[in-house]
Amino acid sequence: MQFRRRIVLTTILVTAVALGGAFFAISKEFTRLQEVQLDGELVTVAKTEAREAPEFGFSFNEGPGPPTNDIGPLTKHGVIYGDDDSPLSVTSPFDIHVPNRRKLEHPSGACFDFVHDGHNYRGVFVGVPGHPKKTVLLAALREDLDADERFLRESMAFAFVVALGWAALVASVVAGRLTREHDRIAEVANRVTSGDLTARVAAGSGDRDVLKLARDVDKMIDTIAALMTSQRRFLAHAAHELRSPITKVYGELQLAVRKERDAAELRRAIHEALDSTRALKNLTDDLLSLAKVAQDSVREDAVLASVVENAIELAKPQAEERNVTVEVSGIDVPLSCRPNDLSRLFRNLIENAIAHSPPGASVKVSGKPVGDHILVAIEDAGEGVPKEDQDRIFEPFYRSAASKSRSSGGSGLGLGIAREIAVSHGGKLTLDADAPKGARFLVELPVTRRA
């Protein structure tokens, strides 16, 4: 509403300034042209009177006054002054009160305005040829000229008011059409702020920029809604995953204290509670790792091979338990990274590959340059990722049907954490759906040039 009001006020102001300036210039030019016409006729008639004055005994002839408008010639008013500035011949109304020659002193042939007996006149002095001390004053009333000026000013004032009113009306209509969609966008934004994520603009305006803005706003709301849905789902899954080990710990401890038990039974109950507590600790560690990814923006120079070797060392107990070896090649490249986070990324992928490899198999970690990036493949010899799970494999808490038991599957956060770490390093983590055998994950990371 305020934007619309500003548009209308600005339009009125611009129109007022433009029309006011134009009307003022027109009025001035009209007055100038009218005076030029009157002055020309005054000078012509005055020269005729001065030239013929000696023939008529220094009296005015009976000819008409200056023809200044369509009504006809104006009444001729004049005085012929003698050698001592005394009047030799006077026309009405100057015969009642003769104008003082010295008070009206002006150059010969130059028209001027003067007031006499309450009336406005336009006059000119012209010398009588052959009589240098005799002068003719010829004047005409300005009433018609002033009346034309007043009519023009009043007409322009009326046109000015009408034009401003019309400009205000047009500006209001146009501004309303231009801001209608903006108002809708603002209304939708307020609804979204209040928590209504079903609000959409869906603009129908023909303006290209407004349509693009409306689509961008709707797309933003869709993204926010998706993020909110994902967040709710994540919290629900987190609560569910946390509840299972907590419930188990609570149940084991409750059974342990419900009745008298011998040392062996208590030890078994404590071990079972510890197993659940260990699972709970691992899950909370994963949740904290996922929450803290990219919070530490400090990076340092490192060699990718060293980062991966550290990840392999951490995964070594699991590899020895399953009799799986890890082979590394082509990753001796420098990069700027957070070594601990990047080591966690490769540890998660390598442990995942080990868990899905048959005993005696090998997990291969190989790299190849792709422009200013390094593409690292982590391959196992297992059964691979089922097609129905490939689109959701990176979702938090998602586990395939074969990994939903605690004995064979983790928290479901490992791959999600790995992907977040890759993205925070300016890279990406994907699953190669065309791997000929087993699962093949691809990590793409930017590298730094060697000095």
SULQUI-V868917 format. One record per residue. N is the residue number from 1. PHI is phi in radians with two decimals (* if undefined). PSI is psi in whole degrees, 0 to 359 (NA if undefined). Layout:
N:PHI:PSI / N:PHI:PSI
//
This chain:
1:*:315 / 2:-1.13:322 / 3:-1.09:317 / 4:-1.10:317 / 5:-1.10:321 / 6:-1.13:321 / 7:-1.08:314 / 8:-1.10:313 / 9:-1.10:320 / 10:-1.14:319 / 11:-1.11:316 / 12:-1.09:317 / 13:-1.11:314 / 14:-1.10:317 / 15:-1.10:317 / 16:-1.09:315 / 17:-1.14:315 / 18:-1.14:311 / 19:-1.18:319 / 20:-1.04:315 / 21:-1.12:318 / 22:-1.16:315 / 23:-1.14:322 / 24:-1.11:316 / 25:-1.13:319 / 26:-1.12:317 / 27:-1.08:315 / 28:-1.09:316 / 29:-1.16:321 / 30:-1.09:313 / 31:-1.06:318 / 32:-1.10:317 / 33:-1.15:320 / 34:-1.08:317 / 35:-1.19:322 / 36:-1.07:317 / 37:-1.12:313 / 38:-1.11:317 / 39:-1.09:320 / 40:-1.09:316 / 41:-1.21:321 / 42:-1.06:313 / 43:-1.11:319 / 44:-1.10:311 / 45:-1.14:319 / 46:-1.09:319 / 47:-1.16:324 / 48:-1.14:315 / 49:-1.06:317 / 50:-1.14:321 / 51:-1.19:324 / 52:-1.61:353 / 53:-0.97:313 / 54:-1.07:327 / 55:-1.20:329 / 56:-1.75:21 / 57:1.18:39 / 58:0.95:48 / 59:-2.22:162 / 60:-1.34:145 / 61:-1.39:179 / 62:-1.64:10 / 63:-1.19:166 / 64:-1.27:164 / 65:-1.38:185 / 66:-1.17:131 / 67:-1.43:97 / 68:-1.76:345 / 69:-2.62:184 / 70:-1.25:341 / 71:-1.26:328 / 72:2.45:185 / 73:-1.21:147 / 74:-1.33:158 / 75:-1.17:135 / 76:-1.52:124 / 77:-2.10:132 / 78:-2.85:169 / 79:-2.48:135 / 80:-1.86:116 / 81:-1.63:142 / 82:-1.49:195 / 83:-1.11:329 / 84:-1.80:25 / 85:1.13:15 / 86:-1.47:148 / 87:-1.24:129 / 88:-1.69:328 / 89:-2.62:137 / 90:-2.39:137 / 91:-1.78:166 / 92:-1.19:143 / 93:-1.70:10 / 94:-1.20:349 / 95:-1.24:339 / 96:-1.38:315 / 97:-2.46:102 / 98:-1.29:130 / 99:-1.06:139 / 100:-1.29:119 / 101:-1.05:318 / 102:-1.22:327 / 103:-1.26:339 / 104:-1.82:23 / 105:-0.99:120 / 106:-2.55:155 / 107:-1.04:149 / 108:-1.14:132 / 109:1.50:357 / 110:-1.75:119 / 111:-1.33:150 / 112:-2.66:162 / 113:-1.75:145 / 114:-2.69:161 / 115:-1.96:134 / 116:-2.46:122 / 117:0.92:40 / 118:1.43:6 / 119:-2.03:146 / 120:-1.59:131 / 121:-2.21:156 / 122:-2.04:122 / 123:-2.37:172 / 124:-2.66:144 / 125:-1.76:135 / 126:-2.38:131 / 127:-1.30:149 / 128:-1.44:123 / 129:-1.01:131 / 130:1.46:354 / 131:-2.33:80 / 132:-1.05:337 / 133:-1.67:359 / 134:-1.79:139 / 135:-2.37:145 / 136:-1.88:127 / 137:-1.80:118 / 138:-2.04:131 / 139:-2.39:159 / 140:-2.47:142 / 141:-1.10:145 / 142:-1.61:5 / 143:-0.96:311 / 144:-1.12:317 / 145:-1.12:315 / 146:-1.15:324 / 147:-1.12:318 / 148:-1.09:320 / 149:-1.13:317 / 150:-1.11:318 / 151:-1.08:317 / 152:-1.11:315 / 153:-1.10:317 / 154:-1.13:319 / 155:-1.10:316 / 156:-1.17:322 / 157:-1.08:317 / 158:-1.11:315 / 159:-1.10:324 / 160:-1.09:313 / 161:-1.12:315 / 162:-1.09:317 / 163:-1.10:319 / 164:-1.12:318 / 165:-1.08:317 / 166:-1.16:318 / 167:-1.08:319 / 168:-1.11:319 / 169:-1.14:311 / 170:-1.10:317 / 171:-1.10:322 / 172:-1.14:317 / 173:-1.16:312 / 174:-1.13:315 / 175:-1.09:323 / 176:-1.08:318 / 177:-1.20:321 / 178:-1.24:325 / 179:-1.69:356 / 180:-1.03:313 / 181:-1.22:326 / 182:-1.09:321 / 183:-1.12:321 / 184:-1.12:318 / 185:-1.10:317 / 186:-1.09:320 / 187:-1.11:316 / 188:-1.12:319 / 189:-1.06:319 / 190:-1.14:322 / 191:-1.14:320 / 192:-1.13:319 / 193:-1.05:327 / 194:-1.41:357 / 195:1.85:0 / 196:-1.53:94 / 197:-1.48:5 / 198:-1.58:351 / 199:-1.20:136 / 200:-2.44:151 / 201:-1.38:307 / 202:0.82:54 / 203:-1.14:143 / 204:-1.93:10 / 205:-1.20:151 / 206:-1.49:353 / 207:-1.27:126 / 208:-1.12:315 / 209:-1.13:320 / 210:-1.16:319 / 211:-1.06:318 / 212:-1.12:317 / 213:-1.08:317 / 214:-1.11:317 / 215:-1.12:320 / 216:-1.13:320 / 217:-1.14:315 / 218:-1.09:320 / 219:-1.12:320 / 220:-1.09:317 / 221:-1.14:320 / 222:-1.03:318 / 223:-1.14:316 / 224:-1.09:317 / 225:-1.09:318 / 226:-1.12:319 / 227:-1.13:319 / 228:-1.13:319 / 229:-1.11:316 / 230:-1.10:321 / 231:-1.13:316 / 232:-1.10:318 / 233:-1.12:320 / 234:-1.08:314 / 235:-1.11:320 / 236:-1.11:316 / 237:-1.13:318 / 238:-1.08:316 / 239:-1.08:319 / 240:-1.14:315 / 241:-1.17:324 / 242:-1.28:328 / 243:-1.17:323 / 244:-1.07:305 / 245:-1.18:327 / 246:-1.11:316 / 247:-1.07:320 / 248:-1.18:317 / 249:-1.07:315 / 250:-1.07:318 / 251:-1.15:317 / 252:-1.11:316 / 253:-1.19:323 / 254:-1.13:317 / 255:-1.15:326 / 256:-1.16:329 / 257:-1.81:359 / 258:-1.23:324 / 259:-2.53:169 / 260:-1.15:134 / 261:-2.33:153 / 262:-1.43:175 / 263:-1.07:322 / 264:-1.15:317 / 265:-1.16:319 / 266:-1.12:320 / 267:-1.11:319 / 268:-1.11:318 / 269:-1.13:321 / 270:-1.15:319 / 271:-1.10:319 / 272:-1.14:322 / 273:-1.16:323 / 274:-1.15:322 / 275:-1.06:316 / 276:-1.17:321 / 277:-1.14:323 / 278:-1.12:317 / 279:-1.11:321 / 280:-1.12:318 / 281:-1.10:316 / 282:-1.07:320 / 283:-1.15:316 / 284:-1.15:325 / 285:-1.09:318 / 286:-1.13:319 / 287:-1.10:316 / 288:-1.14:321 / 289:-1.11:318 / 290:-1.14:323 / 291:-1.27:330 / 292:-1.65:359 / 293:-1.01:131 / 294:1.26:2 / 295:-1.20:325 / 296:-1.59:107 / 297:-1.57:359 / 298:-1.32:125 / 299:-2.03:165 / 300:-2.52:161 / 301:-1.31:137 / 302:-2.64:168 / 303:-1.88:129 / 304:-1.02:323 / 305:-1.06:321 / 306:-1.18:321 / 307:-1.10:316 / 308:-1.20:321 / 309:-1.05:321 / 310:-1.11:319 / 311:-1.12:319 / 312:-1.13:321 / 313:-1.10:320 / 314:-1.20:330 / 315:-1.57:1 / 316:-1.04:316 / 317:-1.00:318 / 318:-1.16:320 / 319:-1.12:319 / 320:-1.17:322 / 321:-1.11:323 / 322:-1.72:3 / 323:1.01:48 / 324:-2.04:135 / 325:-1.79:157 / 326:-2.10:123 / 327:-1.87:134 / 328:-2.16:139 / 329:-2.78:148 / 330:1.23:25 / 331:-2.14:22 / 332:-1.48:72 / 333:-2.25:149 / 334:-1.48:152 / 335:-2.78:159 / 336:-1.72:123 / 337:-2.75:178 / 338:-1.78:99 / 339:-0.93:318 / 340:-1.11:315 / 341:-1.13:316 / 342:-1.16:325 / 343:-1.13:322 / 344:-1.10:320 / 345:-1.00:306 / 346:-1.24:329 / 347:-1.09:315 / 348:-1.04:316 / 349:-1.21:320 / 350:-1.21:317 / 351:-1.10:323 / 352:-1.11:318 / 353:-1.17:320 / 354:-1.10:317 / 355:-1.09:331 / 356:-1.79:8 / 357:-1.68:145 / 358:-1.27:155 / 359:-0.96:140 / 360:1.48:357 / 361:-1.49:177 / 362:-2.16:144 / 363:-1.80:127 / 364:-1.82:130 / 365:-2.07:108 / 366:-2.30:148 / 367:-2.25:155 / 368:-2.57:144 / 369:-1.27:141 / 370:-2.34:93 / 371:1.14:233 / 372:-1.69:24 / 373:-2.16:163 / 374:-2.01:130 / 375:-1.84:114 / 376:-1.86:128 / 377:-1.86:133 / 378:-2.01:112 / 379:-2.09:139 / 380:-2.11:173 / 381:-1.89:25 / 382:-1.44:203 / 383:-1.49:354 / 384:1.45:178 / 385:-1.65:123 / 386:-0.99:148 / 387:-1.02:324 / 388:-1.21:345 / 389:-1.80:349 / 390:-1.11:324 / 391:-1.30:342 / 392:-2.04:8 / 393:-1.11:334 / 394:-1.67:0 / 395:-1.23:139 / 396:-1.04:137 / 397:1.23:3 / 398:-1.45:130 / 399:-2.32:142 / 400:-1.19:168 / 401:-1.04:328 / 402:-1.37:349 / 403:-2.07:16 / 404:-1.41:348 / 405:-1.51:151 / 406:-1.15:333 / 407:-1.26:332 / 408:-2.03:354 / 409:-2.36:154 / 410:-1.56:210 / 411:-1.38:345 / 412:1.53:11 / 413:-1.89:348 / 414:-1.01:310 / 415:-1.21:325 / 416:-1.11:318 / 417:-1.11:317 / 418:-1.05:316 / 419:-1.14:318 / 420:-1.07:322 / 421:-1.14:317 / 422:-1.06:314 / 423:-1.11:320 / 424:-1.16:342 / 425:-1.68:10 / 426:1.38:19 / 427:-2.10:205 / 428:-2.75:158 / 429:-2.23:126 / 430:-2.36:164 / 431:-1.80:127 / 432:-1.40:103 / 433:-1.25:347 / 434:-1.77:15 / 435:-1.06:132 / 436:-1.14:329 / 437:-2.66:142 / 438:1.20:195 / 439:-1.80:142 / 440:-2.34:108 / 441:-1.72:142 / 442:-2.06:124 / 443:-1.95:121 / 444:-1.95:124 / 445:-2.32:145 / 446:-1.30:141 / 447:-1.96:163 / 448:-1.84:150 / 449:-1.34:143 / 450:-1.29:144 / 451:-1.17:NA
//
